[in-house]
Amino acid sequence: MHLIQITPKLYLIPLDQAIPGFTGFIGAWFYRGEKTFLVDVGPAATIPMLLNALETLDVRYLDAILLTHIHIDHAGGIGDMISEFPDTPVVCHAAGIPHLIDPTRLWEGSLKALGQIAEAYGPFRPVPAALLMDAEQFSEYEIMPILTPGHSPHHVSYRFGPFLFAGEAGGVFLDFAGGDFYLRPATPHRFFLETSVQSIDTLLETPHEMLCYGHFGMTRQTPWILHAHRHQLFTWAEVIRQEMQKDQDDDLVRRCLIRLLAEDPLLAGWKRLERVVQEREREFLHNSIRGFRKYLEIS
């Protein structure tokens, strides 16, 4: 376990999974100042790691836990977390509240979508209804929830001072030394291009100095990087549309990936990723391509 101190009050807590390639991929954001809060908690499997990090920082109380969305890699451990911080309000999209109270369908859906990865993440535990708060009704501590559907219909970003916690609304970001980075869309089925672009526009309209990603890290190259990601989505749509027009055979996803790796400048960092990370990313890239394909089939 290690902590990454971003500013005197803001920390990124890496939640490295016991899965090849899943190091430096999932993280929780922790802010301690006039108010103390977490953004996302990761899966159940790494809640002990998160608790250990908070203990290292001598954290005994949280004013709030903010969930960007209820996917298992961001919120799977929230029930376990609340058992250690039983008086902490949990803020999320209203549509996510019933699923956190009774996570049966959420767990079944995670198993269906992710299989062995979901099993490694660990199952959800329920959250008491009294602790759950609708993000649209939350106005405490100068935290501003921002509805940003796209990656999921229940996605919420949060602005606090100069920080914009964007979850996966701005894609998946991996930083390299020297300012270089790798950035890919997070567009699983069901994906709707117009919805995602509108959410990026909302983020662009939100004043901030630092963009904090759910996967993984932060950048001060904002709002430029949001504009770049917006353009990236349209690039993907055009490349995948062209390949679909050629042939929608079983080889479509592979053909799309070859072209995107060659033509999308934001994926240039692919060559710098370790082999196990490339394998992880290959699967997520395939999922994102399939999301675009479903969208293009019905648009």
Backbone hydrogen bonds in HBPLUS format (Angstrom, degrees):
<---DONOR---> <-ACCEPTOR-->    atom                        ^
c    i                          cat <-CA-CA->   ^        H-A-AA   ^      H-
h    n   atom  resd res      DA  || num        DHA   H-A  angle D-A-AA Bond
n    s   type  num  typ     dist DA aas  dist angle  dist       angle   num
A0004-ILE N   A0012-LEU O   2.98 MM   8  5.05 156.1  2.04 153.6 158.5     1
A0012-LEU N   A0004-ILE O   2.81 MM   8  5.05 163.2  1.83 150.2 155.6     2
A0006-ILE N   A0010-LEU O   2.85 MM   4  5.48 149.7  1.94 145.5 154.6     3
A0007-THR N   A0010-LEU O   3.29 MM   3  5.03 163.0  2.32 131.7 135.1     4
A0032-ARG N   A0009-LYS O   2.94 MM  23  5.23 160.9  1.98 148.7 154.9     5
A0011-TYR N   A0030-PHE O   2.79 MM  19  5.12 162.6  1.82 158.0 163.1     6
A0030-PHE N   A0011-TYR O   2.88 MM  19  5.12 170.9  1.89 152.9 154.4     7
A0013-ILE N   A0028-ALA O   2.81 MM  15  5.13 173.4  1.81 163.4 164.8     8
A0028-ALA N   A0013-ILE O   2.99 MM  15  5.13 157.4  2.04 138.6 144.0     9
A0015-LEU N   A0026-ILE O   2.81 MM  11  5.38 169.7  1.82 152.8 149.1    10
A0017-GLN N   A0022-PHE O   3.14 MM   5  5.47 156.3  2.20 148.1 144.5    11
A0022-PHE N   A0019-ILE O   3.03 MM   3  5.52 161.6  2.07 145.2 143.9    12
A0029-TRP N   A0039-VAL O   3.14 MM  10  4.96 169.1  2.15 143.2 143.4    13
A0039-VAL N   A0029-TRP O   2.78 MM  10  4.96 149.9  1.87 142.7 148.1    14
A0031-TYR N   A0037-PHE O   2.95 MM   6  5.47 169.9  1.96 164.5 167.5    15
A0037-PHE N   A0031-TYR O   2.98 MM   6  5.47 150.1  2.07 145.7 155.3    16
A0033-GLY N   A0035-LYS O   3.08 MM   2  5.03 143.8  2.22 120.8 131.0    17
A0063-ASP N   A0036-THR O   2.73 MM  27  5.41 152.2  1.80 151.7 161.4    18
A0038-LEU N   A0064-ALA O   3.20 MM  26  6.67 152.0  2.28 146.8 154.4    19
A0066-LEU N   A0038-LEU O   2.81 MM  28  6.06 175.2  1.81 156.0 157.0    20
A0040-ASP N   A0066-LEU O   2.76 MM  26  6.00 149.4  1.85 153.0 163.5    21
A0041-VAL N   A0074-HIS O   3.02 MM  33  5.83 163.0  2.05 167.0 162.5    22
A0042-GLY N   A0074-HIS O   3.08 MM  32  4.25 141.7  2.23 112.9 110.7    23
A0077-GLY N   A0042-GLY O   2.92 MM  35  5.90 149.2  2.01 154.5 147.0    24
A0046-THR N   A0043-PRO O   3.35 MM   3  5.94 147.9  2.46 111.8 118.4    25
A0047-ILE N   A0044-ALA O   3.15 MM   3  5.34 173.2  2.16 114.5 115.7    26
A0045-ALA N   A0121-TYR O   2.77 MM  76  5.17 149.0  1.86 160.3 158.4    27
A0049-MET N   A0046-THR O   3.09 MM   3  5.06 119.5  2.47  94.9 109.8    28
A0050-LEU N   A0046-THR O   3.00 MM   4  6.37 153.3  2.07 149.1 156.7    29
A0051-LEU N   A0047-ILE O   2.83 MM   4  6.05 166.1  1.84 161.5 164.6    30
A0052-ASN N   A0048-PRO O   2.93 MM   4  6.04 150.5  2.02 140.0 148.2    31
A0053-ALA N   A0049-MET O   3.03 MM   4  6.29 150.5  2.12 142.5 150.0    32
A0054-LEU N   A0050-LEU O   3.01 MM   4  6.36 158.0  2.06 150.8 156.4    33
A0055-GLU N   A0051-LEU O   2.87 MM   4  6.09 149.7  1.96 145.0 154.0    34
A0056-THR N   A0052-ASN O   2.92 MM   4  6.17 150.3  2.01 144.0 151.9    35
A0057-LEU N   A0053-ALA O   3.14 MM   4  6.46 142.1  2.29 139.9 149.7    36
A0059-VAL N   A0054-LEU O   2.84 MM   5  5.20 168.5  1.86 149.4 151.5    37
A0058-ASP N   A0055-GLU O   2.89 MM   3  4.71 155.0  1.95 100.9 108.1    38
A0065-ILE N   A0089-PRO O   2.99 MM  24  6.34 151.9  2.07 161.7 169.1    39
A0091-VAL N   A0065-ILE O   2.85 MM  26  6.19 166.8  1.87 164.3 168.9    40
A0067-LEU N   A0091-VAL O   2.85 MM  24  5.96 169.8  1.86 167.0 170.0    41
A0156-VAL N   A0068-THR O   2.67 MM  88  4.70 154.4  1.73 142.1 150.1    42
A0074-HIS N   A0071-HIS O   2.99 MM   3  5.58 158.0  2.04 119.4 126.5    43
A0075-ALA N   A0071-HIS O   2.87 MM   4  5.88 160.8  1.91 162.9 168.8    44
A0076-GLY N   A0072-ILE O   2.97 MM   4  4.08 138.3  2.15 112.7 115.9    45
A0078-ILE N   A0075-ALA O   3.08 MM   3  5.37 170.6  2.09 120.7 121.4    46
A0081-MET N   A0077-GLY O   2.88 MM   4  6.09 157.2  1.93 155.4 163.1    47
A0082-ILE N   A0078-ILE O   2.95 MM   4  6.09 158.5  1.99 149.9 154.1    48
A0083-SER N   A0080-ASP O   3.21 MM   3  5.30 131.8  2.46  95.7 108.4    49
A0084-GLU N   A0081-MET O   2.98 MM   3  5.47 148.1  2.09 109.5 118.8    50
A0085-PHE N   A0081-MET O   3.09 MM   4  6.42 136.8  2.29 140.1 152.8    51
A0088-THR N   A0085-PHE O   3.23 MM   3  5.78 166.3  2.25 125.9 126.2    52
A0090-VAL N   A0131-LEU O   2.78 MM  41  5.81 167.7  1.79 149.2 152.1    53
A0133-MET N   A0090-VAL O   2.80 MM  43  5.95 156.0  1.85 160.9 159.4    54
A0092-CYS N   A0133-MET O   3.11 MM  41  6.44 161.8  2.14 175.4 177.9    55
A0135-ALA N   A0092-CYS O   2.75 MM  43  5.07 147.6  1.86 143.1 143.8    56
A0096-GLY N   A0093-HIS O   2.90 MM   3  5.40 146.5  2.01 113.0 123.2    57
A0097-ILE N   A0094-ALA O   3.22 MM   3  5.45 147.3  2.33 105.0 113.7    58
A0099-HIS N   A0096-GLY O   3.12 MM   3  5.40 121.6  2.48 104.4 118.8    59
A0100-LEU N   A0096-GLY O   3.11 MM   4  6.41 136.0  2.32 149.8 162.6    60
A0100-LEU N   A0097-ILE O   3.07 MM   3  5.24 134.3  2.29 103.6 116.1    61
A0101-ILE N   A0097-ILE O   3.05 MM   4  6.32 148.0  2.16 154.7 164.1    62
A0102-ASP N   A0098-PRO O   3.03 MM   4  6.22 161.9  2.06 144.9 149.6    63
A0127-VAL N   A0100-LEU O   2.89 MM  27  5.67 151.7  1.97 139.3 146.0    64
A0107-TRP N   A0103-PRO O   2.87 MM   4  6.03 158.9  1.92 159.3 162.9    65
A0108-GLU N   A0104-THR O   3.01 MM   4  6.28 161.3  2.05 149.6 155.3    66
A0109-GLY N   A0105-ARG O   2.84 MM   4  5.94 159.6  1.89 146.1 151.7    67
A0110-SER N   A0106-LEU O   3.00 MM   4  6.15 148.4  2.10 139.3 148.0    68
A0111-LEU N   A0107-TRP O   2.97 MM   4  6.23 158.4  2.01 150.9 156.0    69
A0112-LYS N   A0108-GLU O   3.01 MM   4  6.24 156.4  2.07 146.3 152.8    70
A0113-ALA N   A0109-GLY O   2.95 MM   4  6.10 155.8  2.01 145.4 151.7    71
A0114-LEU N   A0110-SER O   2.81 MM   4  5.72 161.0  1.85 150.8 156.3    72
A0115-GLY N   A0111-LEU O   2.82 MM   4  4.64 142.1  1.96 119.6 129.2    73
A0117-ILE N   A0114-LEU O   3.21 MM   3  5.42 146.0  2.33 138.1 128.8    74
A0118-ALA N   A0115-GLY O   3.07 MM   3  5.45 119.4  2.45 106.2 119.5    75
A0119-GLU N   A0115-GLY O   3.17 MM   4  6.57 155.1  2.23 147.4 154.9    76
A0120-ALA N   A0116-GLN O   2.93 MM   4  6.18 151.1  2.02 144.7 152.1    77
A0121-TYR N   A0117-ILE O   2.90 MM   4  6.20 144.7  2.03 145.2 155.7    78
A0122-GLY N   A0118-ALA O   3.01 MM   4  6.29 144.8  2.14 147.5 156.3    79
A0131-LEU N   A0128-PRO O   3.04 MM   3  5.75 158.3  2.09 120.6 126.6    80
A0132-LEU N   A0129-ALA O   3.15 MM   3  5.45 153.3  2.22 109.9 117.6    81
A0137-GLN N   A0134-ASP O   2.91 MM   3  5.39 146.7  2.02 113.4 123.5    82
A0138-PHE N   A0135-ALA O   3.09 MM   3  5.01 158.7  2.13 102.6 109.3    83
A0143-ILE N   A0140-GLU O   3.05 MM   3  6.12 173.9  2.05 135.7 137.5    84
A0144-MET N   A0159-ARG O   2.84 MM  15  5.06 174.7  1.84 155.9 157.8    85
A0159-ARG N   A0144-MET O   2.91 MM  15  5.06 162.8  1.94 138.5 143.0    86
A0146-ILE N   A0157-SER O   2.68 MM  11  4.97 153.9  1.75 152.3 149.4    87
A0157-SER N   A0146-ILE O   2.77 MM  11  4.97 167.9  1.78 156.1 155.0    88
A0148-THR N   A0155-HIS O   3.00 MM   7  5.38 161.7  2.03 133.1 137.1    89
A0150-GLY N   A0152-SER O   3.08 MM   2  5.00 152.6  2.15 113.5 122.0    90
A0158-TYR N   A0165-PHE O   2.97 MM   7  5.11 156.7  2.03 137.8 145.4    91
A0165-PHE N   A0158-TYR O   2.75 MM   7  5.11 161.0  1.78 167.7 162.3    92
A0160-PHE N   A0163-PHE O   2.89 MM   3  5.27 161.9  1.92 150.6 156.4    93
A0163-PHE N   A0160-PHE O   2.98 MM   3  5.27 156.6  2.04 135.4 132.2    94
A0209-GLU N   A0162-PRO O   2.80 MM  47  4.97 173.3  1.81 135.9 138.2    95
A0210-MET N   A0162-PRO O   3.05 MM  48  6.18 153.6  2.13 164.0 158.9    96
A0164-LEU N   A0210-MET O   2.93 MM  46  6.17 151.2  2.01 168.2 177.3    97
A0212-CYS N   A0164-LEU O   2.84 MM  48  5.88 177.8  1.84 153.1 153.8    98
A0166-ALA N   A0212-CYS O   2.88 MM  46  5.98 151.2  1.97 156.7 165.9    99
A0169-ALA N   A0166-ALA O   2.88 MM   3  5.62 158.6  1.92 159.5 158.5   100
A0214-GLY N   A0167-GLY O   2.89 MM  47  4.25 163.1  1.92 126.6 121.1   101
A0171-GLY N   A0168-GLU O   3.20 MM   3  4.96 167.2  2.22 104.9 105.8   102
A0172-VAL N   A0184-ARG O   2.89 MM  12  5.35 162.0  1.92 156.7 162.8   103
A0184-ARG N   A0172-VAL O   3.02 MM  12  5.35 155.6  2.08 145.1 151.8   104
A0173-PHE N   A0215-HIS O   2.76 MM  42  5.87 157.6  1.80 140.4 137.9   105
A0174-LEU N   A0182-TYR O   2.88 MM   8  5.12 154.4  1.94 153.0 158.1   106
A0182-TYR N   A0174-LEU O   2.83 MM   8  5.12 152.7  1.91 148.4 157.4   107
A0176-PHE N   A0180-ASP O   2.77 MM   4  5.13 156.0  1.83 155.8 147.9   108
A0183-LEU N   A0266-LEU O   2.92 MM  83  5.35 170.3  1.93 152.4 154.1   109
A0196-SER N   A0192-PHE O   3.15 MM   4  6.46 164.6  2.18 158.6 162.6   110
A0197-VAL N   A0193-LEU O   2.92 MM   4  6.14 165.0  1.95 161.4 165.6   111
A0198-GLN N   A0194-GLU O   2.96 MM   4  6.08 156.6  2.02 144.3 150.9   112
A0199-SER N   A0195-THR O   3.07 MM   4  6.35 149.8  2.16 144.8 152.8   113
A0200-ILE N   A0196-SER O   2.98 MM   4  6.33 153.4  2.05 147.7 155.0   114
A0201-ASP N   A0197-VAL O   2.89 MM   4  6.18 157.8  1.94 150.8 157.1   115
A0202-THR N   A0198-GLN O   2.95 MM   4  6.25 144.8  2.08 139.8 149.7   116
A0203-LEU N   A0199-SER O   2.98 MM   4  6.34 152.3  2.06 147.4 154.3   117
A0204-LEU N   A0200-ILE O   2.85 MM   4  6.17 152.6  1.93 149.5 158.0   118
A0205-GLU N   A0201-ASP O   3.01 MM   4  6.25 137.8  2.19 140.7 151.3   119
A0205-GLU N   A0202-THR O   3.20 MM   3  5.12 128.0  2.49  92.0 105.3   120
A0206-THR N   A0203-LEU O   3.03 MM   3  5.04 153.7  2.10 101.6 110.0   121
A0211-LEU N   A0219-THR O   2.94 MM   8  5.42 170.2  1.95 165.6 164.1   122
A0219-THR N   A0211-LEU O   2.99 MM   8  5.42 147.0  2.10 143.4 153.9   123
A0213-TYR N   A0217-GLY O   2.86 MM   4  5.56 166.3  1.88 170.4 175.1   124
A0225-ILE N   A0221-GLN O   2.93 MM   4  5.91 154.3  1.99 146.4 154.0   125
A0226-LEU N   A0223-PRO O   2.99 MM   3  5.30 128.8  2.26 106.9 120.7   126
A0227-HIS N   A0223-PRO O   3.11 MM   4  6.51 157.4  2.17 158.6 165.3   127
A0228-ALA N   A0224-TRP O   2.92 MM   4  6.25 154.8  1.99 150.1 158.0   128
A0229-HIS N   A0225-ILE O   2.92 MM   4  6.10 150.8  2.01 138.8 146.3   129
A0230-ARG N   A0226-LEU O   2.92 MM   4  6.11 154.2  1.98 145.4 152.6   130
A0231-HIS N   A0227-HIS O   3.04 MM   4  6.34 159.8  2.08 149.7 154.1   131
A0232-GLN N   A0228-ALA O   2.90 MM   4  6.12 147.6  2.01 140.4 150.4   132
A0233-LEU N   A0229-HIS O   3.07 MM   4  6.39 150.7  2.16 151.1 155.8   133
A0235-THR N   A0231-HIS O   2.97 MM   4  6.29 151.8  2.05 150.3 159.2   134
A0236-TRP N   A0232-GLN O   2.90 MM   4  6.19 163.3  1.92 158.5 161.6   135
A0237-ALA N   A0233-LEU O   3.03 MM   4  6.25 160.3  2.07 144.3 149.9   136
A0238-GLU N   A0234-PHE O   3.04 MM   4  6.24 156.7  2.10 145.7 150.9   137
A0239-VAL N   A0235-THR O   2.97 MM   4  6.22 169.6  1.99 158.4 161.0   138
A0240-ILE N   A0236-TRP O   2.92 MM   4  5.98 173.4  1.92 158.5 160.8   139
A0241-ARG N   A0237-ALA O   2.95 MM   4  5.94 150.6  2.04 138.4 147.2   140
A0242-GLN N   A0238-GLU O   2.98 MM   4  6.16 160.5  2.02 149.4 154.0   141
A0243-GLU N   A0239-VAL O   3.06 MM   4  6.37 158.3  2.11 149.3 155.0   142
A0244-MET N   A0240-ILE O   2.91 MM   4  6.08 151.8  1.99 146.2 154.2   143
A0245-GLN N   A0241-ARG O   3.00 MM   4  6.24 147.1  2.11 146.3 154.8   144
A0246-LYS N   A0242-GLN O   3.21 MM   4  6.54 135.4  2.42 137.9 149.2   145
A0246-LYS N   A0243-GLU O   3.20 MM   3  5.12 129.9  2.47  91.9 104.9   146
A0247-ASP N   A0243-GLU O   3.17 MM   4  6.48 170.0  2.18 156.3 155.8   147
A0252-LEU N   A0249-ASP O   3.16 MM   3  5.62 165.5  2.18 120.2 120.9   148
A0255-ARG N   A0251-ASP O   3.01 MM   4  6.22 163.4  2.03 158.8 163.9   149
A0256-CYS N   A0252-LEU O   2.91 MM   4  6.15 160.6  1.95 157.3 162.8   150
A0257-LEU N   A0253-VAL O   2.96 MM   4  6.19 159.3  2.00 149.7 155.2   151
A0258-ILE N   A0254-ARG O   3.04 MM   4  6.31 161.0  2.08 152.8 157.1   152
A0259-ARG N   A0255-ARG O   3.17 MM   4  6.44 164.4  2.19 149.3 152.8   153
A0260-LEU N   A0256-CYS O   2.86 MM   4  6.07 165.1  1.88 156.3 161.0   154
A0261-LEU N   A0257-LEU O   2.93 MM   4  6.02 166.3  1.95 155.3 158.2   155
A0262-ALA N   A0258-ILE O   3.25 MM   4  6.36 138.8  2.43 135.5 146.0   156
A0262-ALA N   A0259-ARG O   3.08 MM   3  5.08 125.8  2.38  94.4 109.0   157
A0263-GLU N   A0259-ARG O   2.79 MM   4  5.90 142.7  1.92 150.8 162.2   158
A0264-ASP N   A0260-LEU O   2.85 MM   4  5.25 157.8  1.90 144.2 146.1   159
A0267-LEU N   A0264-ASP O   3.04 MM   3  5.59 162.3  2.07 117.4 123.2   160
A0268-ALA N   A0265-PRO O   3.21 MM   3  5.23 164.5  2.24 106.5 109.4   161
A0270-TRP N   A0267-LEU O   2.93 MM   3  5.64 166.4  1.95 125.1 128.8   162
A0272-ARG N   A0269-GLY O   2.87 MM   3  5.30 148.2  1.98 113.0 123.1   163
A0273-LEU N   A0270-TRP O   3.09 MM   3  5.42 162.0  2.13 111.0 116.7   164
A0277-VAL N   A0274-GLU O   3.00 MM   3  5.20 121.8  2.35 102.2 117.5   165
A0278-GLN N   A0274-GLU O   2.84 MM   4  6.17 153.2  1.91 156.6 165.6   166
A0279-GLU N   A0275-ARG O   2.99 MM   4  6.34 151.9  2.07 148.6 155.7   167
A0280-ARG N   A0276-VAL O   3.12 MM   4  6.38 154.8  2.19 138.3 144.7   168
A0281-GLU N   A0277-VAL O   2.83 MM   4  6.04 168.6  1.84 154.2 157.5   169
A0282-ARG N   A0278-GLN O   2.71 MM   4  5.84 146.0  1.82 145.9 155.7   170
A0283-GLU N   A0279-GLU O   3.41 MM   4  6.65 157.0  2.46 144.6 147.3   171
A0284-PHE N   A0280-ARG O   3.31 MM   4  6.70 158.5  2.36 146.6 152.5   172
A0285-LEU N   A0281-GLU O   2.70 MM   4  5.88 157.7  1.75 156.6 163.3   173
A0286-HIS N   A0282-ARG O   2.91 MM   4  6.12 155.5  1.97 145.1 151.8   174
A0287-ASN N   A0283-GLU O   3.04 MM   4  6.33 155.4  2.10 142.4 148.8   175
A0288-SER N   A0284-PHE O   2.92 MM   4  6.19 154.0  1.99 147.0 153.9   176
A0289-ILE N   A0285-LEU O   2.89 MM   4  6.16 156.0  1.95 151.4 157.8   177
A0290-ARG N   A0286-HIS O   2.92 MM   4  6.21 159.6  1.96 151.5 157.1   178
A0291-GLY N   A0287-ASN O   2.95 MM   4  6.23 146.0  2.07 141.5 151.1   179
A0292-PHE N   A0288-SER O   3.10 MM   4  6.45 155.9  2.16 147.9 152.7   180
A0293-ARG N   A0289-ILE O   2.86 MM   4  6.16 157.6  1.91 151.3 158.4   181
A0294-LYS N   A0290-ARG O   2.96 MM   4  6.20 162.1  1.99 152.8 155.4   182
A0295-TYR N   A0291-GLY O   3.11 MM   4  6.34 159.1  2.15 144.6 150.6   183
A0296-LEU N   A0292-PHE O   2.82 MM   4  6.08 163.7  1.85 158.0 162.1   184
A0297-GLU N   A0293-ARG O   2.93 MM   4  6.10 143.8  2.07 147.2 157.1   185
A0298-ILE N   A0295-TYR O   3.21 MM   3  5.59 138.6  2.39 103.2 113.6   186
A0299-SER N   A0295-TYR O   3.02 MM   4  6.07 120.7  2.38 142.6 158.9   187
